[in-house]
């Protein structure tokens, strides 16, 4: 019986959840995809071929047991599907919304390779977990026994929260320190609501607080509290700060008013969605309304910026990227969504400088062509001489990626080893750093990466910390 509900890909076509019309969704910050109906979720899950070697699972950083929860969804056993999904993923409803499935699980789906169109894994994952929350299947975190050991986590982003969840479930006392006034890191302030509505994040943070995780907010390590003080208060420490230092453009006129950093711009917009007073937004400094906006960059952060500017009522929104569409790092699905909403992509272009006096008036643009491949195998952009032009702009958003802050200097811990890129040096299996009892996970180790990798790292680090706490020397020290 169950088998009859699977292998439907031959007769049933791929069907993603309906998108709200572009002209309507561009006017608000609500998520753009509608929810599957139960019948449609089961139908689409039933397209899974139940491969003997599921490439979707092996290409998922969390190695989620995707074929099993697709089968359970097709059979209408949604609570069991959620339990399977939750077993390997701390935040499946978040990954279902923001993971680049086209590059991970769905991009490696066997039936996609055979020309039948991928199983819509991300949409089903989102549906399963949203249904679980609605039906009360998401259980409170209640440890079987409390432990005396304490772990301090620096950073309330996805890596830190994933580790906090796992440690708390095992009864460990957990305190999370973060520089912002709300937990969630980039989930809260870096990703717009049209991709990830904030109540989805807040419900997980509420779950952790109800479980006894202590959050110390508005706390800058190295200023409000020393790193040594945190180490002294806890049996182990996890560094999960992410990378927040924006890459700057070195070009004439870069300091002019109206040239802003992507994270500042997105944070201001997200704060407004919470109803906060944001002076920089209200003054127009970080508000695109009525402006000609140019976003520089081609990653997912750039996509978030251009689509935010559309919703703020920009007069025009253009994205400059130095390579072509095929070579951009951002999700192709996000590019399509942006184009539908009115964003213009100007491929093979890069900024040479900025015109205007105190305030930016335009971007001096160099036209590029793709030359020989670089060390990564991607074709390197080359400048086309004599093809420069000026793109008028009232607001320029720099979305060129992020680099790690100088943590050893900022925190006064010179013995904390870093790589030549400035990321914290940590064992790739245990996440141990050069300091005893100190671990690191997520972007501060990897460099700017995906939320799903941060979740995986946080979970792995939590397991390693549990092993560390179980060592006889730790017991003796207590």
C-alpha positions in Angstrom: 0.0 0.0 0.0 2.7 2.4 1.0 4.7 1.7 -2.1 1.8 2.7 -4.3 1.9 6.2 -2.9 5.5 6.6 -3.9 7.3 6.7 -7.2 4.7 9.1 -8.6 7.2 11.2 -10.5 6.4 9.5 -13.8 2.8 10.6 -13.8 2.8 13.6 -11.4 4.8 16.7 -12.3 6.9 18.9 -10.1 4.7 21.6 -8.5 6.1 24.2 -6.0 3.8 26.1 -3.6 2.1 29.0 -5.3 3.9 32.3 -5.2 2.0 35.5 -4.4 1.8 37.8 -7.4 4.9 39.9 -7.8 3.0 43.2 -7.8 1.4 42.3 -4.5 4.3 40.7 -2.6 6.6 43.6 -3.6 4.4 45.9 -1.3 5.0 44.0 2.0 7.6 41.9 3.9 5.4 38.7 4.2 6.8 35.4 2.9 6.1 35.1 -0.8 5.3 31.4 -1.0 1.9 30.1 0.1 1.6 26.9 2.2 1.0 23.5 0.6 -2.4 22.0 1.2 -2.2 18.6 2.9 -3.2 16.8 -0.3 -0.6 18.7 -2.4 2.2 18.1 0.1 1.4 14.3 0.1 1.2 14.3 -3.7 4.6 16.1 -4.1 6.3 14.0 -1.4 5.0 10.9 -3.3 7.1 11.8 -6.3 10.2 10.7 -4.4 11.8 7.7 -6.1 13.1 6.3 -2.7 16.6 5.9 -4.1 18.9 3.2 -2.8 21.6 5.9 -2.6 19.8 9.1 -1.8 22.0 11.9 -3.1 19.6 14.5 -1.6 20.6 13.2 1.9 24.3 12.9 1.2 24.4 16.5 -0.2 22.6 17.9 2.8 25.1 19.2 5.4 22.9 17.8 8.1 22.4 14.5 6.3 18.7 14.8 6.9 16.8 11.5 6.4 14.9 13.1 3.5 13.5 9.9 1.8 11.9 8.6 5.0 10.1 11.8 5.9 8.9 12.2 2.3 7.5 8.7 2.4 5.8 9.4 5.8 4.3 12.6 4.4 3.0 10.8 1.3 1.3 8.3 3.7 -0.2 11.1 5.8 1.9 10.3 8.8 3.0 13.9 9.4 3.8 13.7 13.1 6.2 10.8 12.4 7.6 12.8 9.5 8.3 15.7 11.8 10.0 13.5 14.4 12.3 12.1 11.7 13.1 15.6 10.4 13.7 17.0 13.9 16.1 14.2 14.8 18.8 15.6 12.6 17.9 19.2 12.2 17.3 21.7 15.1 15.4 24.2 13.0 13.8 22.4 10.0 11.2 25.1 9.5 14.0 27.6 9.0 16.0 25.5 6.7 12.9 24.7 4.6 12.5 28.4 4.0 16.1 29.7 3.5 18.3 26.8 2.5 19.5 27.0 -1.2 17.8 23.7 -2.0 18.6 24.2 -5.7 22.3 23.9 -4.8 22.0 21.2 -2.1 19.3 18.5 -1.7 17.0 19.4 -4.7 19.9 20.1 -7.0 21.1 16.5 -6.4 17.7 14.8 -6.6 18.0 11.7 -8.8 14.7 12.3 -10.6 15.8 15.8 -11.3 18.9 14.3 -13.0 16.6 12.0 -15.1 14.6 15.0 -16.4 11.4 14.6 -14.3 11.8 17.7 -12.1 13.1 17.6 -8.6 11.1 16.7 -5.5 10.2 19.9 -3.8 12.1 18.9 -0.6 12.3 22.3 1.0 8.6 23.1 0.6 7.6 19.8 2.1 10.1 20.3 5.0 8.6 23.7 5.7 5.0 22.2 5.5 5.8 19.4 7.9 7.3 21.6 10.6 4.7 24.4 10.3 2.0 21.7 10.7 3.9 20.3 13.8 3.8 23.8 15.4 0.2 24.2 14.6 -0.8 20.9 16.1 1.4 21.1 19.2 3.7 18.3 18.2 6.8 20.4 18.9 7.5 19.3 22.5 9.0 21.6 25.2 12.7 20.8 25.9 12.7 18.9 29.2 16.0 17.2 30.2 15.6 13.8 31.9 18.1 15.0 34.6 19.7 18.3 35.4 23.5 18.5 35.4 25.8 20.8 37.3 28.1 21.6 34.4 27.7 24.9 32.7 28.5 26.0 29.1 28.8 29.6 27.9 28.0 30.2 24.2 29.1 33.5 22.6 26.7 34.2 19.7 23.0 33.7 19.5 22.9 32.9 15.8 22.0 29.5 14.3 25.2 27.8 15.3 25.0 28.9 18.9 21.3 28.2 19.2 21.7 24.7 17.7 24.4 23.9 20.3 22.3 25.4 23.1 19.3 23.2 22.1 21.4 20.0 22.2 23.2 20.8 25.4 20.0 21.8 27.2 18.3 18.6 26.2 21.1 16.7 27.9 20.6 18.7 31.1 23.6 21.0 30.8 23.2 24.6 32.1 23.6 27.0 29.2 24.1 30.7 29.0 24.1 32.5 25.6 25.8 35.9 25.2 25.1 38.1 22.3 25.8 41.7 21.2 22.2 42.3 19.9 19.0 43.0 21.8 17.3 40.0 20.3 18.6 36.4 19.8 18.8 34.9 16.4 21.7 36.6 14.8 21.3 36.8 11.0 18.1 34.9 11.3 16.6 37.8 13.1 18.3 40.9 11.7 20.1 39.8 8.5 17.4 37.9 6.6 14.3 39.8 5.4 10.8 38.8 6.5 9.8 37.9 2.9 12.2 34.9 3.2 11.9 34.2 6.9 9.1 35.8 8.9 10.3 36.7 12.4 7.7 34.8 14.5 9.2 31.6 13.0 12.6 32.5 14.6 11.1 33.8 17.8 9.1 30.7 18.6 12.4 28.7 18.7 14.0 31.2 20.9 11.0 31.1 23.2 11.3 27.4 23.3 14.9 27.6 24.4 14.1 30.3 27.1 11.3 28.1 28.5 13.8 25.2 28.6 16.0 27.3 30.9 18.6 28.6 28.5 19.8 32.0 29.9 20.2 34.8 27.3 22.5 37.7 28.1 21.7 40.3 25.5 23.3 43.6 24.5 26.6 42.1 25.6 29.8 42.9 23.8 32.5 40.5 24.8 35.7 42.5 25.4 33.7 45.5 26.5 30.8 44.6 28.7 32.4 41.3 29.9 35.8 39.9 29.4 36.3 36.6 27.6 38.3 35.4 30.6 35.3 36.1 32.9 33.1 34.0 30.7 35.6 31.2 30.8 35.8 31.5 34.5 32.0 31.1 34.9 31.6 28.0 32.7 33.1 24.6 32.4 33.3 25.0 28.6 32.8 27.8 26.1 31.6 27.8 22.5 32.5 30.7 20.2 29.7 31.1 17.6 29.9 34.7 16.7 29.6 34.5 13.0 31.4 37.0 10.7 30.1 40.5 10.6 33.0 42.7 9.3 31.8 43.9 5.9 34.2 43.9 3.0 34.7 47.5 1.8 35.2 48.8 -1.7 38.5 50.6 -2.2 37.5 53.3 -4.7 37.3 57.1 -4.9 34.3 58.6 -3.2 33.5 55.5 -1.1 33.0 57.6 2.1 30.2 59.7 0.7 26.8 59.8 2.4 24.4 57.3 0.8 26.9 54.5 0.5 26.0 52.0 3.1 26.8 48.5 4.3 24.4 45.7 3.5 24.0 44.4 7.1 23.3 47.9 8.4 20.7 48.3 5.7 19.0 45.0 6.3 19.2 45.3 10.1 17.4 48.7 10.0 14.6 47.2 7.8 14.2 44.2 10.1 14.1 46.4 13.2 11.3 48.4 11.7 9.4 45.1 11.2 9.6 44.6 15.0 8.2 48.1 15.5 11.5 49.5 16.8 12.5 53.1 16.6 15.3 53.3 14.0 16.7 56.8 13.6 18.8 55.9 10.6 15.7 54.6 8.8 13.4 57.4 9.8 16.0 60.0 8.6 16.1 58.3 5.2 19.7 57.2 5.6 18.9 53.5 5.5 15.5 53.8 3.7 15.3 53.3 -0.1 11.9 55.0 -0.5 11.9 57.3 -3.6 15.6 56.6 -4.4 17.6 55.2 -7.2 19.2 52.2 -5.6 22.3 50.4 -6.7 23.4 47.2 -4.9 26.9 45.9 -5.5 27.4 42.2 -5.2 26.0 38.9 -6.4 25.5 36.7 -3.3 22.3 36.0 -1.3 22.9 39.1 0.8 22.8 41.2 -2.3 19.5 39.5 -3.3 18.1 40.3 0.1 19.1 44.0 -0.3 17.6 44.5 -3.8 14.3 42.9 -2.8 14.1 44.9 0.4 14.7 48.1 -1.6 11.8 47.2 -3.9 9.5 46.8 -0.9 10.6 50.1 0.6 9.4 51.9 -2.6 12.6 52.6 -4.4 12.3 54.5 -7.8 14.6 51.9 -9.4 16.8 49.0 -8.2 19.8 47.8 -10.0 22.3 45.1 -9.0 25.9 45.3 -10.3 27.8 42.0 -10.5 31.2 41.5 -12.0 30.5 38.1 -13.5 27.5 36.8 -15.5 24.3 35.1 -14.3 25.8 31.6 -14.6 28.7 32.4 -12.4 27.0 34.3 -9.6 27.1 32.8 -6.1 23.6 33.7 -5.1 20.6 31.4 -5.5 19.1 31.4 -9.1 15.7 31.1 -7.5 16.3 34.4 -5.7 17.5 36.1 -8.9 14.2 35.0 -10.6 12.1 36.3 -7.7 14.0 39.6 -7.7 13.5 40.0 -11.5 9.8 39.3 -11.2 9.6 42.1 -8.6 11.3 44.7 -10.8 15.0 44.4 -10.0 17.4 45.0 -13.0 20.6 43.0 -13.0 23.5 44.5 -14.8 25.9 41.6 -15.4 29.7 41.9 -16.0 30.0 45.3 -14.2 32.0 46.5 -11.3 32.3 49.9 -9.4 35.4 52.0 -10.2 34.4 54.9 -7.9 31.5 57.2 -6.9 30.5 60.6 -8.1 29.0 63.4 -6.0 30.3 65.5 -3.2 29.2 64.8 0.4 26.4 62.7 -0.9 26.6 60.0 -3.6 25.1 60.9 -7.0 26.3 58.0 -9.1 28.5 54.9 -9.5 31.3 54.9 -12.0 30.9 51.5 -13.6 33.5 49.5 -15.4 32.3 46.9 -17.9 33.9 43.5 -17.6 34.3 40.3 -19.7 35.2 36.8 -18.5 38.7 35.7 -19.1 40.7 32.6 -18.0 39.6 30.6 -15.0 41.0 31.5 -11.6 42.2 29.1 -8.9 38.6 28.0 -8.1 37.9 27.2 -11.8 35.6 30.2 -12.3 36.4 32.6 -15.1 38.1 35.8 -13.9 36.5 39.1 -14.8 38.7 41.4 -16.9 38.1 45.1 -17.4 37.0 46.3 -20.9 39.0 49.5 -21.4 37.1 52.6 -22.5 33.7 51.2 -21.7 33.1 53.0 -18.4 29.9 54.8 -17.7 28.1 56.5 -14.7 25.0 54.9 -13.2 22.9 57.5 -11.3 22.3 56.5 -7.7 20.9 58.1 -4.5 21.6 55.0 -2.3 24.4 52.5 -2.9 24.4 49.3 -0.8 27.7 47.3 -0.5 27.0 43.6 -0.4 30.5 42.2 -1.0 30.5 39.6 1.7 31.8 39.4 5.3 35.1 38.8 7.0 35.9 37.8 10.6 36.7 40.4 13.2 40.1 40.2 14.9 38.7 38.2 17.8 42.0 37.6 19.7 42.7 41.3 19.8 39.1 42.4 20.5 38.8 39.9 23.4 42.4 40.1 24.7 43.1 36.5 24.1 46.3 36.3 22.1 46.6 32.6 22.6 43.4 31.9 20.6 44.9 30.7 17.3 43.4 31.9 14.0 44.0 31.0 10.4 45.7 33.3 7.8 42.1 34.4 6.9 41.4 35.5 10.4 38.9 32.8 11.2 39.3 30.8 14.4 41.4 27.7 14.0 39.4 24.7 15.3 39.6 21.0 14.8 37.2 20.1 11.9 35.7 17.2 13.8 35.6 18.2 17.5 35.6 22.0 16.9 38.2 22.4 19.7 40.3 25.5 19.5 43.9 26.1 20.8 42.5 26.9 24.3 41.4 24.1 26.6 37.7 23.8 27.0 37.0 26.4 24.3 35.3 25.4 21.1 34.3 27.3 17.9 31.6 26.6 15.3 29.9 28.2 12.3 31.1 31.1 10.2 33.7 32.2 12.6 35.5 29.0 11.7 34.3 28.4 8.1 34.1 32.0 6.9 30.8 33.3 5.6 28.7 30.3 4.8 25.1 28.9 5.0 22.8 28.7 8.0 22.5 24.9 7.5 26.3 24.5 7.9 26.2 26.6 11.1 23.5 24.3 12.5 25.5 21.3 11.7 28.6 22.8 13.3 26.7 23.8 16.4 25.3 20.3 16.8 28.7 18.7 16.3 30.4 21.1 18.8 27.7 20.3 21.4 28.4 16.6 21.1 32.2 17.3 21.5 31.5 19.5 24.5 29.5 16.7 26.1 32.4 14.3 25.6 34.7 16.9 27.1 32.5 17.4 30.2 32.4 13.6 30.7 36.2 13.3 31.0 37.4 12.3 34.4 39.6 15.4 34.7 36.5 17.6 34.4 34.7 15.6 37.1 37.7 15.9 39.4 37.8 19.7 38.8 34.3 20.1 40.0 
